[in-house]
Each structure stands twice: as C-alpha cells, then as structure tokens.
Amino acid sequence: MRLKLKGPIFLSIFVVAIASFSNIALAISFKDYDEAVSAGQKITIDGASLGDKKNLDALLYVPSGSGPHPALVALHGAGGIFPYQLWWARELSKNGFVVLFIDHYCTRGHLCEHATDDSDRRRGNIMRNWQRVSPQQRAIDAAAGYNWLTNQNYIKKNKIGMIGWSWGGSAALFVHKVSGRLSLPNEGFKATIAFYPNMKYIINKPQWKRTGPIKQPILILYGKDDVLESDDAYNVLMSSGFPAPIKVLGFKGAYRKFDELGDFREKYHPTIGKFPKAFQKKAFERSLLEVNNFLNKYMN
C-alpha cells in the first residue's frame, strides 16, 4: 500500500561535519524505504521496572566499525513505525549513530507492521486508538531503551539521545520533563529531536505543567500548515524559561509528515476531524541540515 508520487525526489544539500549527512546528493525513492525496513535487526530488550514492565520489541541499526558510537532511541507516533522513519534510522546509522527504534505497539500485540504507509487500514485503526499505549508508557519504554543501550559495549554511554515523530516526539519531550524520576545513569538523555510533537495538545496538560523543566537540548521541526500543530503553543514553550537550549522551526507551506514521500492526502480522527499530510521537499531538505547540525553540536 503506497501513496502515489511520480518518480524519485532529488534533493541536494551541503554540510560539513564529523558524523553527518555529509555532501549528500539524495535521490530518495520508495526503494530506499524498502531497504531501510529490511536493514533493521529485530530484537527484544528488557522492559522497565515501571509501567507494564513488558519486554520490548525493537529494531536496531548499527553503524560499521567497532565503536563506541553515540546512540539514539527512536519513538514512533500514533500510526506505528513507518518506512520513512526507518529511512531516518538507517541514514543516521550510516553516519555513525546506533539507532534503537522501540515498537510500542508490537510489544503489546496491537500492530507489528513496518513496511506499509498510512493507507494501511490497520494503521488507521490504531491511530484512532493510539492511547492504548499512553504517553507515560511510551516515556517509560524510552527509558528502557536508554538502559539497554548503556549495557552495550559499542555505545558511548554519555552520548545517548532521542528522536521521535508525533506522539513519539511528545513522549520524548515528557522524558525530559520527568528525567529526575527516571534515575537514568550517566545523567540521562543528552539531546532530543522531535518531529511535529503535538505541542498544542500537551502544553496545557497537567502532566506537562506539573513536571520539571527541560534541561537538555531540544530541536523541534513542524509544518506551519499542520492543523495538529500551533505557532502559539510553541511561543508558549519558548517563553517558559527552561534552562535548555530549545530550537523550534516551523516550515511555511508544510503539512504533517513533510518528511515522508507522498502526495497531499487527508486523514480523519474522531477527536480532531480531518487533517492533511504531504511531503514537502524544501522542509525535508532543511530538516536534514538542522538534524545534522544539531547532532554534531550536542551528540559528538
């Protein structure tokens, strides 16, 4: 099941960095997505002592070389793990990062699909019932991923960050807010990248207001035409006085999932109505550069 898109998308970007998307000339196609799905190593890791305590299904991407490598715990959103997210995971691994992609849904018997897009009805079903795995449990799963990585001898134990999409991005931000309660070794997650993390739905929640400050660097990327996001919510975030360096970039003319190949389409959720999605080349190009710069600044 694939959304229609005519031909490969050619992207050019120039960056200079140690572990980077360096001098990339990308012709991204659905074949690259297929290869990224196949490249992930399916593993099971120990669950956390909090939450439902389940051992977690995950996909692992490891760079070449003996390491030690910096690492990222990756978190999916309401529709599960998508091929485009695994493209990011594989690309990051090519550039020196171990990526551990937690599968909250497969762990709990909801959805184990990684190869389809959001025309898959099973994804729509779980998307409309995404709270079967709460944001709190997703954050606990992220902590379990962190602890697993610290026990691997090829990991830089003081260089573990997060990357998340949609509710995965929300959960990653909550991890920082409750970091004092998680007792993670080596001072916990060092930095986080969040793609369109639903800030307007979480900024006024008691769980957000009553938890602690964000102390580690954050990069947030979203589309200004994404009806699930809000410039006002990010203005509130930026004026909250958190000690962390937080960078928020909203891309003009971009919808949700601007970083996934696909034409304009609309999805429906009973609590919010219709919301559009579409790939946007300019926003994707800029996100590649921003992710690269952020990781080189805070994770190398």
C-alpha positions in Angstrom: 0.0 0.0 0.0 1.7 3.2 -1.2 0.8 6.8 -1.8 1.3 7.9 -5.3 4.3 10.0 -6.2 5.7 10.5 -9.6 9.4 9.5 -9.8 12.2 9.8 -7.3 12.7 13.0 -5.3 16.1 14.6 -5.9 17.5 16.6 -3.0 20.8 18.3 -2.7 22.3 19.7 0.5 25.9 20.6 1.5 27.0 20.1 5.1 30.5 19.6 6.6 30.6 17.7 9.9 32.3 14.7 11.5 29.3 12.4 11.7 26.9 13.9 9.3 24.7 13.7 6.2 27.9 15.0 4.5 27.8 16.3 0.9 24.5 14.4 0.4 23.0 14.2 -3.1 19.9 12.2 -2.5 17.5 10.6 -4.9 15.0 9.3 -2.4 12.5 6.7 -3.6 10.3 4.1 -2.1 13.0 1.6 -2.8 15.1 3.3 -0.2 12.3 2.9 2.2 12.1 -0.8 1.4 15.8 -1.2 2.0 15.6 0.7 5.3 12.8 -1.6 6.5 14.9 -4.7 5.6 18.0 -3.4 7.2 16.6 -3.2 10.7 17.6 -6.0 13.1 14.6 -7.2 15.1 15.4 -7.6 18.7 13.8 -7.8 22.1 15.1 -5.8 25.1 14.3 -5.8 28.8 11.4 -3.6 29.8 11.5 -1.1 32.6 10.6 -1.7 36.2 7.9 1.0 35.9 4.7 0.8 33.8 3.5 -2.5 32.5 7.1 -3.9 32.7 6.8 -5.7 29.3 9.9 -6.6 27.4 10.0 -4.5 24.3 10.2 -5.3 20.6 12.6 -3.0 18.8 14.5 -2.5 15.5 18.3 -1.9 15.8 20.5 -0.1 13.3 24.3 -0.2 14.0 27.0 1.7 12.1 30.0 0.0 10.6 33.1 -0.1 12.8 33.7 -1.3 16.4 32.7 2.0 18.0 32.0 3.1 20.6 29.2 5.1 18.9 26.7 7.7 20.0 23.1 6.4 20.0 19.5 7.5 19.6 16.4 5.9 21.0 13.7 6.4 18.3 10.0 6.6 19.1 7.0 6.2 16.7 3.7 8.0 16.7 0.0 7.1 16.6 0.2 5.0 13.4 3.2 2.9 14.4 6.6 2.6 12.8 6.6 3.8 9.2 9.2 3.1 6.4 10.1 6.8 6.2 11.0 6.8 9.9 13.2 3.7 9.3 14.8 5.6 6.4 15.9 8.2 9.0 17.1 5.4 11.3 19.2 3.8 8.6 20.6 7.2 7.4 21.6 8.1 10.9 23.3 4.8 11.4 25.3 5.3 8.1 26.6 8.5 9.7 27.8 7.0 12.9 24.8 6.6 15.2 23.3 3.5 16.7 19.5 3.8 16.4 17.3 1.7 18.7 13.7 2.0 17.4 11.2 1.0 20.1 8.0 -0.7 18.8 5.4 0.2 21.5 2.6 -1.5 19.5 4.1 -4.8 18.5 5.2 -5.2 22.1 1.6 -5.1 23.2 0.0 -7.0 20.3 -1.6 -4.0 18.5 0.4 -3.7 15.3 3.7 -5.3 14.1 3.7 -3.8 10.6 6.7 -1.7 9.4 6.5 -1.8 5.6 3.2 -0.1 4.7 2.2 3.6 4.7 -0.9 5.2 6.2 -3.2 3.9 3.5 -3.0 0.6 5.6 -6.3 0.4 7.4 -4.6 -1.3 10.4 -2.6 1.8 10.9 -5.8 3.9 10.8 -7.4 1.7 13.4 -4.5 2.0 15.9 -4.1 5.7 15.1 -7.6 6.3 16.2 -6.9 4.3 19.3 -3.4 5.5 20.0 -3.9 5.9 23.7 -3.8 2.1 24.1 -0.2 2.9 24.8 -0.2 6.1 26.9 2.4 8.8 26.6 3.6 7.9 30.1 4.2 4.3 29.0 5.9 5.5 25.8 8.2 7.6 28.0 8.9 4.5 30.2 9.7 2.5 27.1 12.2 5.2 26.1 13.9 4.9 29.4 14.1 1.1 29.0 15.8 1.7 25.6 18.3 4.0 27.2 19.2 1.5 29.9 19.6 -1.3 27.3 22.0 0.9 25.2 24.1 1.7 28.3 24.8 -2.0 28.7 26.2 -2.4 25.1 30.0 -2.2 24.8 29.8 -0.4 21.5 27.9 2.6 22.8 29.2 5.9 24.1 27.3 5.8 27.3 27.4 9.6 27.8 26.1 10.2 24.3 22.6 8.8 24.1 19.8 10.9 22.7 16.2 10.6 21.3 14.4 11.2 18.1 10.6 10.9 17.8 7.7 11.6 15.5 4.2 12.9 16.5 3.3 11.2 19.8 6.8 9.7 19.8 8.1 13.3 19.8 5.7 14.2 22.6 6.8 11.2 24.7 10.5 12.2 24.2 9.8 15.7 25.5 8.0 14.2 28.5 11.0 12.1 29.2 13.0 15.3 29.7 10.2 16.7 31.9 10.3 13.7 34.3 14.0 12.9 34.0 14.5 13.4 37.7 12.2 10.5 38.4 13.7 8.0 36.0 17.1 7.6 37.7 19.0 7.1 34.4 22.7 6.6 34.6 25.3 9.0 33.0 22.9 12.0 33.5 20.3 10.6 31.1 19.4 11.6 27.6 21.8 14.2 26.1 19.6 15.8 23.4 16.3 15.2 21.6 14.8 15.7 18.1 11.0 15.9 17.9 9.2 16.0 14.6 5.7 17.6 14.9 5.1 16.6 18.6 1.5 17.8 19.0 2.6 20.7 21.2 -0.8 22.4 21.2 -2.3 19.2 22.7 0.2 18.8 25.5 1.3 22.4 26.6 -1.7 22.9 28.9 -2.0 19.3 30.2 -1.4 18.9 34.0 1.2 16.3 33.2 3.2 19.0 31.4 2.6 21.8 33.8 3.3 19.8 36.9 6.5 18.1 35.8 10.0 19.6 35.8 12.0 21.8 33.4 13.7 20.7 30.2 17.4 20.8 30.9 18.9 19.2 27.8 19.0 20.5 24.2 15.9 20.1 22.0 15.2 20.5 18.3 11.6 20.6 17.2 10.5 20.6 13.5 6.9 21.1 12.3 4.9 22.3 9.4 3.1 25.7 9.8 0.1 24.4 7.8 -0.2 21.3 10.0 -3.5 21.7 11.8 -2.3 19.4 14.6 0.3 22.0 15.5 0.2 25.6 16.7 2.6 28.5 16.5 1.0 29.9 19.7 1.9 26.7 21.6 5.5 26.9 20.5 5.6 30.5 21.5 4.4 29.4 25.0 7.1 26.7 25.0 9.8 29.2 24.1 8.7 31.7 26.8 8.6 29.1 29.5 12.1 29.9 30.8 13.5 26.3 30.5 17.3 26.2 31.0 17.8 24.0 28.0 18.7 25.4 24.5 15.5 24.8 22.6 15.2 25.4 18.8 11.8 25.3 17.1 11.5 25.5 13.4 8.1 25.8 11.6 8.2 25.4 7.8 5.9 27.5 5.8 3.5 25.7 3.5 4.4 22.3 5.1 1.8 19.8 6.4 2.2 16.9 8.7 4.7 14.3 7.7 6.5 16.7 5.4 9.4 14.3 5.7 7.6 11.3 4.2 7.3 10.7 0.4 3.6 11.1 -0.6 1.2 13.4 -2.3 -1.4 15.6 -0.5 -4.0 13.5 1.4 -6.3 13.9 4.3 -6.8 11.7 7.3 -9.5 11.6 9.9 -9.5 11.3 13.7 -12.8 11.4 15.6 -11.5 13.9 18.2 -9.9 16.4 15.8 -11.6 15.8 12.4 -9.7 15.9 9.1 -6.0 16.8 8.9 -3.8 17.0 5.8 -0.4 15.3 5.2 2.0 15.8 2.3 5.7 15.6 1.5 7.4 19.0 1.1 10.9 18.9 -0.4 12.0 22.3 1.0 11.1 21.4 4.5 12.7 18.0 4.2 15.9 19.4 2.9 16.1 21.9 5.7 15.3 19.3 8.3 18.2 17.2 7.0 20.5 20.1 7.6 19.1 21.0 11.0 19.2 17.4 12.3 22.8 17.1 11.1 23.9 20.4 12.8 22.1 19.6 16.0 23.6 16.1 16.3 27.1 17.4 15.6 26.8 20.1 18.2 25.4 18.0 21.0 26.0 14.4 20.3 29.6 14.1 19.1 
